[in-house]
Amino acid sequence: MSEAVIRTVTSPPGLLASLDPLLRDWLPRQRWFAGKGRPVTGFSLVAATELLPSDARLGLYHVLVRAHHQLAPAPGAAEQPGDCYQLLIGAREALPPRLAPALIGRVTEGPLAGRTAYDALYDTRPAEVLLEALRTGARIGGLRFEREPDQEIRTGLVPRLMTAEQSNSSVVYGDTFILKLLRRIVPGINPDLELPLALAREGCPRVPAPAGWMVADLAGRSWVLGVLQPYVQGATDGWELALRELAKGEDFAAEARALGRATAEVHTALARALPTVTLGHGQMRQLADGMIQRLEEAAHAVPLLRPYVPALRTAFTALGDLAAEGRTWTAQRVHGDLHLGQCLRSPSGRWSLIDFEGEPAKPLAERRLPQPPVRDIAGMLRSFDYAAHSADAAVPGWAGSCRAAYCTGYAEVAGSDPRTDPVMLRAHETDKAVYEVLYEARHRPDWLAVPLSAVRRLSTPEPA
C-alpha cells in the first residue's frame, strides 16, 4: 500500500470551522440529506481522518459530521442535534470541468484556505484510495477496512460514481465491485452488512456476498460506513424492468413469479442463519396497536384518509382478535424495505435482492428486530401497484396478475402461500399503504392517488 494510504494522522485543526459555511449551503441540497425543511444551525465533528496529505496537489479527508437543526424554523426555537453524515471531502487548487457537479465551495480560511472543497466520490483517485484500503485491510486512524479472506480484490479497477441513488452513494469499480457508502450513519451493527454476510455464510446465492467493508471505531463503538459487493454486470432493477414491460404492454407475471421464488429463498436462508421467535398474543397485540397508532397519526395529518379509518382499523383489530384466540406466528429477520427497486435481474434472468439497510428513518435497533416475513411480501405487492399506476398507459389487470404470480412463486419455495393467511397479509399491506399516504402527502402530492386507491380497496376486503 502506498504511503498516502497508510497515513494515520487525523485532520488538521480548524478543518470543520473552515468548511462550516460551505456545508450549510451544500449539505441540505444533497438528495441523501434527511433533514430537509429544518434549517441547519451548525455542525459538530464526530471524527476526521486525513487520507491524502493536505499539502499535496490533492488533499483527501474522511469526515463524520453531525448536523444540528432548529426544532422549528422560527426565531428562538431550540437547537436539536441531527443525524451524523459521512463525507469524503477532496481539496484541489481548482476543479477540472468534469468535477463541476461535485463542488462544495472555495475555502477562505483554515488549513484549506485558497483551495476548492468538493465531494471526492466523484473523483477517480479518492475512489481508488478506498478500494486499495479495502484490498489491503488498512487501518487509517479510527477507520478500519476489512476484506473477506476468500475474496480477491484486483488492482487497476477503474471507478465511477453511480448517480441514481438517493439515500446513499455507490461507486462501481470496473464492472467487478460496487462500494455502497452509507451517508447517514449510526453506531451499531448495520443490517446492510449483517444480513448479506449471514446469507453468504449460509450459501444463499440470491444476495451478492460482501467482499469487504468499512468501519469506524469511535469511543468503544463501531459504525459501519460502507460495504463492497460484487457488481451484477448488465443487471436491471425490477422497477425499471417492470416499467419497460408495462410500456410495451407486456405481461410481467413470469418475472413476478421468479421474484417470489427469490424472496422465499432469501427468507428461508435467513430463518436458518439467524434466530426466529414466536409471536403470541402479547406481541401481536403490540404489533396491532402500533399499526392502529400509525393509522391515527396519518389520518390526523392527511384529511383525505379520515373517511377510511374505521374500515382500515378492522384490518388491525382482526389480527389482534386472532392472536387472542391463541393463534401464533413466526418472526425472523427480513429485508425490511422490499420493493421492485431493491431487486436486480441479471442478463441470464436470475433475480437478486440488494440493500438490506431497512427503512433508514427507523432506529437501527428496530430495523434489526425479527418480523413476520409477510412484511416483505406486502411491500412487494404494493410495489406492483405503484408500477401499474406509473405506466403512461394503463394495462388492465397487470398489478393483480403480478401479485398473484409473486405469491405463487413464493409458495413454491416456502411451502406456504401468504394468501392463505389473509388477515396477516391485509394488516401488513394496509399498514404499508397508510405509510405511503403520509409519505406522498408530505413529499410527492401528485402520487397521493396511488396509495389512496389501495386504501379504498383494503377498506372493503374480499371475504376470506
Summary of the structure (lengths in Angstrom):
residues: 464
radius of gyration: 23.6
end to end distance: 63.6
largest distance: 71.8
contacts: 1523
relative contact order: 0.10
helix: 45%
strand: 23%
